[in-house]
Amino acid sequence: MTEVHIAIYDLSNGMARGLSAQFLGTQHAIDIIPHTAIVAFGKEYFFGQGIEMCHPQEFRMTRGIQPIDIQSLGHTSCTQSEFEAWCRAQGQGRFSPTSYDLLNRNCNNFTEEAAREGLRLGRGVPSWILEVPQRFLSSPMGMMIRPMLEQMQMTNAAPTNVSRQMNDVQSYTPAPTPAVAAAAANPWADIPETTTSPAPKQSDNVSPPETPFLDNQTALLSTDTGVVNLCLDRLNPASDQREILSKLGNAKFVWTHAELQSIHQILRSFMNETKQLSFALMLLRLAVMREAPSIITDDSQSTEFVADLLLKNKSVSMSTRSMAWCVLSNAFGSKQLPSWTKDENNQSDKFLQLIDRAVNDCEPTAADASAPSQKALRQSASAFLYNSSRRLTSGGTDGNSELTEAIMSILIGCLENLGEETDSTSVARRYMCIGQILKSRQFGTTAVDLTKELGMLDADMIRSASHDDAVEKVAKEVASLL
């Protein structure tokens, strides 16, 4: 019986722990970028350019890396010749020299199969290691740079190609260049080390860029009351309900707390009927902005109902979705974020999912993107993102603060495909979101550095783009922030 160990390495050399929360968001942060190998029969077996083996110290010396943990997987009755025969068979198929896939068929997948199938053990790679790729890819950053990572695998530059291949010839294979190997192993490899330290603060005699348009911009609110009577005619409420609902048409009406509570209850009851949903949302859009003197009205139940509608009900029409975004945009723009948007980890999963849905609804790539209903949807979703960004970036004094997952999702979402948007209102609002985050007192420096690092937008790109008057002012101010 031979004892088998698994050697666990961190290919990021500690970088993942320091940077992953900033770039992936706290919910998707990873401690290490793991490489694993089987250690048995006095050798170390791993998958790089094919299945390879060497003395454990040879691997560690040539790579300049040491295991962060070595765990026993138990004892195997499999002989060395049996295991290496299994390796040679796998090396001609599933784990061939050209089959390495950083995301789906990597060194950790090989170690798992080698332990359970090749060595017939009951234990394999710890599950948290096997889950790292999906955890990374489910983050906003991961989704964005997945195409780059998939392109890297086409170079066949696996991160551990230093040793003897498991084939009949057993010849040595050259290691890839350090830059290619590091990039394939570590998504943060090309980020300058200076990003791990706070950026230097501006000296007192250096003035920040002037951004009067962004500074004077207020929340984007949909305040039209001309549709109140039309909505009441379509909803056909009872006479007492109609009387109180009609007061939404008077922006100066002084409300009582009980009246506002009643308004919300009535409108939620109408929102259960598909034919009445859009008209109820038109009125709720106004109700969420109304307040009773000296009393903060809790409309969390109503806004969460609308959030669930956007997240769970895929059958609603495009105009209904647009109106739902208007409701949430007005609520977030006129009051503090409702309680359901927060949890012990800062932003709730539902709020993060809602931001992702808004980003998706802002996409200008649909076949009928120029249709009025599509434009209206993008405009209302981008208004929601802007008002959310205002709330999320309010306060704070340290521009080097780590970006929250919500802020990162908004920033990357508004940057992506910006040049393909043809509707000037949507373009302006996306620039406003970007500018709001870049000029933030708490997150600005970090956001500017990330935007430059991603290369999705810079001052030259903005200046060379064609903008109409509605976009020109805000675009120039965003350029000055970069």
N, C-alpha and C positions, 0 to 999 in steps of 0.2 A: 504494500500500500504506500502510495506517494502523497505527501501533503502538497496541496496546491494553494497558492496565494494570489491575490489580485493586488497589483501595484496601481495606486491612484496618483496622478500628477495634475498640477495646475499649469496649463500651457500659457495662461496669462501672467504668470509670476506675480500674482497678487493684484493685478490691474482690475480684474473683474469685480472684486469686492469693493474697490474704491470708486469705480466709475459706473457700474451697471445700474445702480439706482437712479443716477442722474440721467443716463441715456435711455434706459428701458422703462423707468418708472418703478416705484417701490413695490408694486404688486408683482412685477416680473423680474425683479433683481435676482442675480445669481452670484454665488460666492466665488466660484471658480469656473474656468473653462476646462472640463475634465478630459484627460487622456488616461486610458486604462490598459493594462497588459496582464497576461497570464504569466505567473512565475512558477515553474515546475521543472523537474529534472535538471536543475542547475542552469536553466536558460530562461530568457524572457521572450514571450511570443506576443506579437501585436500585429495590427493591420495598418499598412501605410500604402506603399505601391505594391500591393499584394500582401500576402501573409509573410511576415519576416520574423527572424529569431536572432538572438545574440546573447552573450553573457550579460546579466543585469547591469554590471558595472560599466560595460562597454557602451550600452545605451545611455546611461546617465552621464558618463564622461563626454561622449561625443555631442550630446545635446546641452550639457551644462545645466541639467535640471535634476532634482531629486524628488522622490515620491513624498507627497504630503501625508500619505497613509498607506500601510500595507496590511491587508486583512486576509485571514485564513478562510478559505472556502471549504475546507474539509480534506478528506483523503480519498484518493481515487484508486481503483483497481486497474485502471487503464495503463498500459505500458507506454513507454516513450515512443516506441516504434508504431504502436497503434494510433497514438495521438498525432504523430507527425504524418502518418498516412492520411488521417482525416484532414489535416491541414493542407496537404498537397491536393486532395480531392476538392476541397473548398476553394483553394487558390486557383483552380481552373474553371470555377463557376461563379458562385455568389460573391466571393471575395477575391476576384482576379485583380491584376495590377491596374486595369482600367475601370474598375467598378467603384472606386472610392467615391463616396458621396458625403460631403461634410454634414449634411442635414439628415440623411436617411440611412446611410450605410457607412458608418464610421468605425473608428477603433473600438468604441464602447459597444457597438452592436456585435462586433466580432468577439470581443471578450465574453459577452453574455452567451453567445452561441457556443463558443469554445468550451466554456465551463459546463453548460448544461447538456450539450450534445456530444462534443468531442471528448470530454472527460467524464461525462455522465454523473455530474454532481447535482445535488439538490439546491445549491445556491449559485447565484451569478452576480452580475453587476448590481449595486444598490439602485433601487428604482429612481431615486432623485437624480442620479447621473443620467439615466436613460431619458428622463423627462426634460433635461436641460434644453435640447433643441426646440421642443414645442413651447417651452416657457419663454424662450427667447423670441420665437417667431410670432407668438401671440401678442407681443408688445407692439406699440405703434412704430418704434424704431425697427424692430425685427421685420414687420410686414413691409416696411419701406425698402430695407436694404437686402431683402431676400433675393431679388434678382442678381445683385452683385455677388452674393455668396454662391449662388448656383452657377454663376459664370466662372467663379474661381475654381470650382471642382472640374471644369473642363480642361484645366491645365494639368490635371492628374497630380497636383502637388499636395499630397497628403502631408500632414504636419510632422510625421515621424519617420520619414524615409531615410534611414541612416545605415541599415544593416543588411543582413543576409536574408534573401528570399527563400521561402519554403518551396523550392522546385527541385527538379532532378539535378540541375547544374549547381545550385546553391552558390551563385556568384554574388559578389557585393554590388550594390546599386548606389550610384552617387546621390548625395543629398541635394534637394532643391536649394536654390538660393535662399539665404535667410529671409529676405523680404517677402518672397512668395510663400514660403512656409509659414512665416508669422502671420501673413494676411489670411491664409486659409485656416489657420488654427484659431486666430484671435481677431474678431471683428473690430477691436480697438487698436490693432497693431499700428495703424498709420496715424493715430492721433498723437500729436506732440505731447511729450511728457509734461510740458508746462501746463496742460489742461488740468492736471491733478492738483495744482496749486491755485489759489485765488488770483485772479487777474489784478494787476496793479491798479490802484485807485487813481482817478484823475487828480492831478495836482490842482491846488486852489486857483491857479491862474489860467486853467483851461476850462472854458465854458462848454457845457453840453450843447449838442445841436438844438437849434430852435425849432420847435414843432407846434406852432400856434393852432393849426387845424386840429391835430390830435388832442392838444391840451384843452381846447374849447369844446370838443365834441361831447355831447351828452348821450345818454342811453337812447337806443332806437326803439321808439314806442309807436304802436298802432292805435291811434286815438279817435278815429272817425266814428262819430255817433249817428251818422245819417241812416245807418241800416237797422237801428233798433226797432222801429215800427214794423219794418219788413220781416224781421226775425220773429217778432211777436205774432204777426199774422200767420206765419208758417208753423210756429210752435203751438199756437192756439191754446194758451194756458187758461186756467180758471181765472175769473175776474179779479180775485184778490191777488193772485200771483202776477197777473198782467200789470196790475197797479204798481206793485213794488219793482217789477222788472223794468217798467217804463222809465223809472228814475235813473237808469243807467245812461239815458240820453242826455242827462243834465250833469255836466262835468263839475258844476259848482254845488251840487246838492250835498247837504250835510247829513252823513249817514250815522245811524246808531250801530253798535256792534251786533245787536240782535237782527237788524235788517240785513246786514251783510252776510251773516251766518245763514239766514233764510235764503238769500239770493243763491248762495253756493249750493245749498241743498236742492233747491228747485232745479238749477241748471244741471246738476249731476244726474237727477232723475230723468231729464230729457236726453242726456247723452247715452242712455242705454238703448235708444231707438235709432237705428241707422239712418232713417230718413230725416230725423230731426237733429242729428249729430252736428252737422256743419253750422246750423243756425244757433244751436246752444253754445258752440265754441265761439262764434262771433260775439255773443253776449258775455261769455266768460272772459274773453279777451279784455273787455272793459272792467268787469268785476274785479279782476285780480289787481287792478291799479287803484281801486277805491279803498279808503281808510276811514275809520271812525276816529273822531278827535281823541287824542291821548290814549288810544287803544290800538295795539297792533293786531290786525285781523290774521288769524292763522288759516291760510288757504292751502296748507300742505296737502290736505286730502284731495282737493280739486286738482292741483298741479300734478300730484302723483298719478291721479286717474288719467290725465292727459299723457304723462310720460309713458305709462303702461300701454296706452292706446298706440303710441308711436312705436314702441318696442315689440309689442305682441300681436297687434292686429294688422296683418299684412293686406287685408282686403279693403281698407279704407281708400277712398279716392284721393287723387293727387291734391285736389282743392281742399279736402278735409285735412290732409297732412299739413298743407301750408298754413291753414288756420290754427292747427294744433301748435305749430311752431310759433305762431304769433302769440298764442296764449302764454306759452312758457317764456318767450322773449319779453313780453310785457311784465310778467311776474318777476323775472330775474332782473329786469332793468329798473323796476320801480321799488323793489323791496330787497331785503337780504335773501340769500339763498334759502329755500325751504329746508326743513329738518331732514327730509328723506335724501337729500344730496350728500349728507355727511355720515361718517361712521368713525370708529376709533382709529382708523387708518387714514384719516383726512377726508378723501372723497369716496363716496359709496360706489359699489359696483354698478348700481343702477344709473347713477349720474355719469359714470365713465362710459357705460354702454350708450347712454343718450347722446353724449358728445360724439361718439363714433357714428351713431346713426345720423346726426346732423352733418358730420363731415361727408358721409356717403350721399346725403341728399343735396350737398353742395357741388357734387361732381358734375362737370359740364360735358361729360363724354357720352351721354346717351344719344341714341340715333335721332331723337326728336328734341334735342337740347334747345332749339330755337323756338319751340312751341311756347305760347304764353303761359300755360299751366306749369311747364318745366321751369321757366324763368321765375315764376312766382314762388315755386317751391325752393329754388336756390336762394332767392332773396330773403325769404322768411327764415330759412335754416341758417343763413349767414348772419342775420340779425340776432338770432339766438346765440350763436357762437360769439358775436361781439359783446353782447350784454353779459354773457357768462365770463368772458375774459376780463371785463371791467371789474366784476365782483372778485374774481380769483386773484387779480393783481393789485387790489386795493391795499394800502398800508405797506408797512415794511420799509426798511432803509438800506439794506445790504443787497446791492445788485448782483452779488455773487451767489445768492441762495440757490439751492438745488431746485430744478424745475419739478413741479408736481406732475403726476401722470396726466391729469386733466389739461394742464397748461401745455404740456408737450404734445398732446393729441391735437389740441386746437392749432398750435403753431405749425406742426408738420402737415396737418390736414389742410390748412389755408395756403401753405406753400406749394403743395402738390397740385400739379396741373393748372396752376394759376395762369400761365400763359395761354391756355386753351379756352379760358372763359371769355365769351364775347359780349356778355351782358354787363354794361358799365356799372350798374348798381351793385351787382354781385361782386365785381372786381373791386370796387371801392370798399365794400364792406369787408372783404377778405384782407385787403391792405390795412384797413382799420384794426382788424384783429391782430395782424402781425405787428403793426406799430404799437398797439396798446401793450403787447407783451415785451417788445424790444425796449420801450421807454420806461418800463416798470422799475420803480425804485428798488424793489425786492429781487426781481428776477432778470432785469435788463441785461446785465453784463453776461450772465450765463446764456441767455437766449441769443444774444448777438453772436457769441462765440460758436454756439451750436449751429446757427443759421449759416455762418461762414464755413464751418467745417463740413456741413452737408453739401454745400455748393449748389443749393436749389435756388438761391436768390442772392444777388449782390448788387451794389450800387450801379455797376456798369450795365447789368441786365435790365435794371429798371429804366435807366436813362435811354437805352437803345430801344425799348419797347414803345409801341404807339399807344398813347393814352388820350382819351378825350378830356374835356375840361372837368367833367365830374370826377375823374380819377387823378388828374395831374397833380393836384395839391397834395393829396395824401401819399401818392407814390413818391413824390420828391422828398417828403419828410421821412418816409421809410428809408429811402436811399441815404439820407443824411445820417440816420441812426446806424447804418452799416459802414 
